[in-house]
Amino acid sequence: MLRIHPFTAGVLLALPLLSLPAHAQKADSLTVEARAWNRDKNRQVVYSAWRQHQSLTVDRLPGFKPKAAPRLSKYGGDLARSWQATGFIRTQHEAGRWWLVDPLGHPYLTVAMNSVRPAPSETSKAAFAKAFSSPQDWLTKTQALLLDNGFNGVGAWSEIPAIQVYNRTAARPLTYETMFNFLAVFDKQQTTARPASEKLPKPALVFEPEWAAFCETHAREAEATRADANVLGNFSDNEIAFSATLLPQILALRDPSQPAYVAALAWLKTQQADSAHLTPDQKNAFVGYVAGKYYQAVGPALKKHDPSHLYLGTRLHSSAKFNRYIFAAAEPYVDLVSINFYGYWQPTARQTAQWASFTKKPFFITEFYTKSEESGLSNVAGAGWLVHKETDRGIHYENFGLALLQARNCVGWQWFRYQDNDASEPGTDKPDMGSNKGIVDTKYQPYPTLLGAMKKLNQNVFGLINFFDKKK
């Protein structure tokens, strides 16, 4: 549902953009109705009431006039600027702003698509066979779809083996990322070797005596892609439960045979903290302590076996993305802070400034999306916002990106995901009837309205950065 109205002085305070020129009051905003996804105390999916969210798009950005996009390198970097080329993707802080630098030495932002892979369900396989002659035909056409709409790579959970084959001969390779699941794999191993560890909160496994040696061994998997210039970087895990409930959960074990319990007691002693009267800050600080044990083992191990690529962290989510102790623990080891961003219509000025105060490292958003009623899917699965129409999904995307482009510590974003969830996909929770997360539906048909809005923003990234930076 779309409504247009002029700004008033009161509305201006609610604008999603991080900073606006004074004459922005003369512009029109768009109001999108959306419902926030959540779970109740019984872990059942619930949505909030419909609420209005003011949004700006490229066309309605006061004072901005789109120009022709600069000539781009094969990685999407700005050919007009040449910095040091290392043969791999790296970061650089230049004139107050963080950038990614492509292997040829040209600055850029990652504007990528997660989960670029064919769905494994039988219905999807049948649709795939009708739409494509082979996996490489699918990838060639998918790459063309992404490039035409301003995307310059793929994110986590993509079809990496096929992409690696494609990149060998492609004039425009697809940059991609690896995911090694350190904690998830270690959890499975420990559950088998020491069944008592199964009752531990997963992050507490970093206190197990085998953790450091496991990380050293597991990191060797990164050697397989260490020479690939098309790799943006390495994730070590996804959405670790770095929650403030961690310390109470460990203390509740009351088991001196558990290394995590012993470590928690020792930490409390150093903090002179009373376990019966823990403050919110103490709980958050302990999470940071645990996160430190994690990154201290994983970060150096990954860099030892793959010194060429960026370490992208663990895709912080929920309360972890606002815990300063986690950022401080990660800072010595990560090259980028990765954040899965849900629950807010867009990152606010306060939030991005907070991240800048938490760490000297840049960040990028590794998941966000909206789902529309218009798709006809149930949209039960997934933490993205629910909106009425595909048009609203496009408005949300533009508004979200415009907010991020004003944050000088941001080096890009990655939409979740390529294809809608198929209700018949293995592992799908019933009675889920599919979820409208994708830029293509379950039959590989694109959503042109959404993609049109994405293209408008994506192809103006460099011009928009110049526009916002001049305002500051």
N, C-alpha and C positions, 0 to 999 in steps of 0.2 A: 504494500500500500504506500503510495507516494503523495506527499503534500508539499506545496511550496509556499513559503511566506517570507516577508521581509524580516531582517533582523531588527530587534529592539535592543535597547541598552541592557535590559535584563537577560535576554537570550544570549548576548555576547559572552557572558560569563560562562556559559555552558558549551562554548565552541570546542570542537574536538582538536583543532589545530593547536600546536604547542606555543606558537606566538603569532600574532596577527598584526598587520599594519593598522593604523588608526582608521583608514578609510574602509576597513572591512565591514563596518556597520552598514554600508550602502549595498552590500551584496545580498543575494538570496541564499538561503540554506535549504537543504532537503531534509525532511523528517521521515525517518524510516521506523516503522513499528517492528519490534522484535521481542522475542521471549528468550530468557536465559535458561540454559539447561542445568540441571542439578540432580542430586540424589537425596532422598529423604533418609530418615534414621534406619529404615529397613533396606537401604541401598536400592530402592526402586526409583526409576527415572521420573523426575517431575520437571515441569516447566513453570517459570514465573508467569505472571499476568503479562499481557501485551503492554509494552512501554515504548514511548517515542524517544528516538535518538537522533539528535541533530548531526548532520553529516555534510561535508563539503566534497565536491568533485573537482577535477582539473578544470572543467569548463567554468566553474563558479568560484575559482580561486581569485580573489581580488588582485588585480594588477598583473597577473601572469598571462603572458601571450606565448603559446606553444611555438617552438621553432623546429626546424628540421633536425632530426637526431644526428649527432656526430657520427662520423665514420667509425665503425667498431672493428676491433680485432676479432679473430676467430673465437675468442673466449668471451666477447662482449665488452672488452675494455675500450676506453676512449683513446683512439689513435692520435688525437691532437696532443696528448700528453705522454711523454716517455720517461719513465723512472727506471731505476735499476732492475734489470731482468735477471732472475735467478734460475729460470727454467721450471719454477714451481710457483704455486699461488702463495702469497704472503700478505701481511698487513703493513700499512704505513700510516703514520700520523703526519698530516700535511696541512699547514695553515689552519690549525684548530679543528680539523675534521679527520676522522678515521676512514681509511679506504682498504679494500682488498686490491691487490696488485696482481694482474694475471701473469702467467709464466713468461710473457714477452715484455713485461714491464709497464703495462698500461693500467691505470686505475679503473675500478669498477665496483659495483655492488652485486652480491648474489641475489638474483630474482629467480627463484627456482620452484620446482614442483615436486612434492613428495610422492612416494609410492607409485612411481611410473613403472607399472608392471601389469600384465594381463591378470584378471581375476581368475582364481582356480575353480570356480563353480562350473557345473555342466552347462548351464544356460549361457555363461560367459564364453565358454569354449566354443559353443555353437555359433554365437555371434561373432567371435573372433574369426572363425573359419569362413564366414560369409564376407567379412570386411577386409581380410588380409590374406595374401597368398602364402606368407611365411612370417616367422618372427622378425626377420630383417626388414620385410616389407612394412610390418607394423611399426618398427622402430624408426624407419625412414620417414613414414608419414607422421608419426608422433613427434619426431624432432622438428619436422616442418611446421606442425601445429604450434609447438612451443615457441620456435623462433619467430614465426609470423605474429605472435601475440606478445613478444617482448621478453620471453623467459630465456635465461641463459644457462640453465643446468637442471639437474635433478637432485632431489634430496634423499633422505633415508628411505630404506625399504624399496628401492627400485631394482629393476632387472639388471643387476650389475654384469653378469657374464655376457649377456647379449649386448649391453652397452659397450663393454670393452672390445668386443669383436667389431661393432659398428665404428668405434672411434679409430680403428686402425687405418681406415681409408676415408673417413669423413673429412670434408673441407672445414666443417664447423663441428668440432667434437662436442660431446655432452660432458660437462664437468659433473662429477658425482662424489658421493661421500661413503665412507665405510662405517659399519656399526659392529663393535666387537663384543658387546654384552658381557663385560667382565664379571659383574656381580651376579648376573642371572646364571651364567655358566658355573661360577663358583658355588652358588647356592645348590645347584643340582648335584654337583660333585660332593659337597659336604653332607647333603641329606642322605646320600648313599653311604658315604664313609663313616659318618657320625650322626646317626639318626636323631640324637638329642638336639642337634643344631636346628632341626626343623621348627622348633617352637620359638626360635629367635626372630625378632624383627629383621628383615633382610639387611638393612644397613649395618646392623650390629655384627655381621659376619666379618667385617674388616678387622675385628679383634681376634679372629681365629689365627692360631700360630702359622697356619699354612697359607695365609692370604698373600703375603709378599712374594713368596716363591711361586705361587700360582700366577700372579700378575706378570712376573718375569717370563714364565713359560708361555702364557697365553698371548702376550704381546708379540711373540714371534710371528703370529699370523699376519701382522702388519707388513712383514717383509715382502709379501706377495705383490703389493702395490706401491712399494716405496719409490720405484723409479717411474711411476706413471704421472706425467705432468697434468693429466686431466682430473686428478683427485684434488678436491677442495680441501679435504681434511678428514680426520678420524673422530668419530664419536666412540666413547667407551661404554656408555649405557644410555638408557632412556628412562626418564622420569623416576629416578630413585626416590623412595619414600623418605626424603629428608624432612620429616615432620616434627613439630614441637612435642608430639606425644612420645617421641622416641625414648627419652630419659625415663619417664614414668613406666613405660612398657618394660624396659630393661630392669629397672629396680623391682618391678613386680615379680620377676623370675625368682628372686631370693635363692639363687643357686650358686654357691661359691665355685662349682665346677665349670661354670660358664665364663669364659674369658671376658665377655662383654659385661657381665655383672661385676666382676672384679675391677675392670677398667672404669666403670661408672662410679663405683665407690671411691676409687683413687682420685678420680676427677673431682668429685664432690669435696673431698678433703682439701685438694689444692685450692678450690674456690671458697673454702670455708662456708659451704652451703648446707642448709638444713633440708634433708630429703623430704621432710614432712611439710615444708612450706616453700616449695619451689616457686620462684617468680617466672613470669613469661620470658624475661630476658635470659635467665639462667637456662631455661629449657632450650631457647634458641641458640645460646652459646654452646651448649652440649652438642647440638646438631652440627654446629660448625666444627667442633672438635672431631666428631665422627667423620664429617666430610673431609677434614684434613687428613685423617688416616687413609681415606679412600684415595684422594688425589696424590698423596705422597707416594703411594705404591704404584698407581696406574700411570701417572704422568711421566716420570722418568723411564719407566719400562717401555712405553710407547715411543718416546723420543729416541731411546737407544736403538730400537729396531726399525724405526722410521723417522729419521731426523729431518726429512725433506718436507713433510706435510704438517699442516696446522693441527693442533689438538683442539677439538671443538667442544670438549666437556661432555655434559650428561643431560642436556635438555631439561633444565630446571622447570618445574611446574608448581602449581598450587601455591602454598605459602612459602615454599623454598625460593621462589623467584623474588621474594622480598626480604629474605633473611641475610643481613649484612655479613654475618659470621661465615656463611657458606661462600659468599663471594670472596671474602678475605682468604679463606682456606684454599680456594681454587686458583687465586691470582698467580701464585708463583709457577703454576704448572700449565694452565690453559692459555691458548693463544686467543681464543674467542669464547665469550660466554654465550651459550645457546639457551634459548628460552621458549618453551611452549606456552603460548599466551591465550588463555581462555578466561571468561568471566567478566571481561571489560570490553566495551564497544571498540575502544582503541587504546593504545598506550597513551597515557597523559604526560604532560610536561613534568609533573611532579615525579612520576614513576621513572621516566628516562633520566631525569636529573639525579634521582636516588641511585640508580644503577651506576651513574658516573661517579657518585660519591663513594660507592661501595668498592669500586675497582678501577684500576687504570686501564683495564683491557676493554676493547670494544665488544658489543653484543650484536647478535642477530636473532630474529624471531624464526623459530624452526617449525612452528605449527600455528595455524589459525584458519578459520573458515566459517561460512554460514551455510544453512540449509533452507530450502524454500518449500512452502506448502504446495506451490504450483507444480512441483515435481510429481506429486501423487504418491510419494513414498511415505513410510510411517515416520521416519526421522527420529526413531527412538534412540538409536545408537549415536554416540559421539557428543562431545562437549561444546560443539559450535552453536552459535546463535540460530534460532529459528525465525525466518522472515516470511513474508507473504509470497513474494515473487522473485523470479530470477533477476529482474531489474534491481531489486533491493540488494541482492547478493553483490552485484556490480558496484552499487553505491558504497556498500560497506567496504569493499576492497579498495576503492579509491580513497575513501576517507581514512582507512587504516594506514595505507601507504603514505599519504600526505603527512600524517602525524609522524611517522617514522623518519621521513626524509628531513624533517626539521631537527632531529636529534643527531648531533655531530658524532656521537659515540656509536651510532648504528651503521652496520655494513651490509644490511639487506634483510630479506625475508623469504620464507618458503611456505607456499600454500599447501594445506592438507585437504585434498589430495588429488591425484589424476582422475580417478574413476569413482563413480558412485558405489556405495556398498550394495552388493547383491544379496538379497534375502536368502538365496539358496547357497551362498558361499559357506564352505565348511567352517564350523566354529561360530557361526552367527547365532547370537542369542535370540531365541524365540520369545515373544511373537514378533520380533523385528521383521518388518517388511521392506527393509532397505533404507538407506540414508543418503541424502543428496549432498554429498561432500565434493563431488568431482567437477572437473571441467568437461568431462564426457559422461554420458549415461552408461548403463550396463550393456548397451548394444554398441558402444564406442561412437555414439553420435555426439558431437560437441554441443555445448550450450552457447550459442552465438551472442546472446545479450550479455551474459557474464563475461565472456571472452572479449567482447568489444570494450567494456569498461577496463578490464585488465590491460589490454593493449594500449589504451589511451594513457594510463598511468605509467606503464612499464617503458614505453618508448619516449617518455618525457623525463626520465629519472635524472639525467645529467642537467637538463635545463632547470628542473625544479630545485635541484641542489644549489645551483648558481643563484636562483631567485631567492631562496630562503637565506643563503649565507650572506647575500648583499643586504638583506633586511636587518641582519644582526651586526 
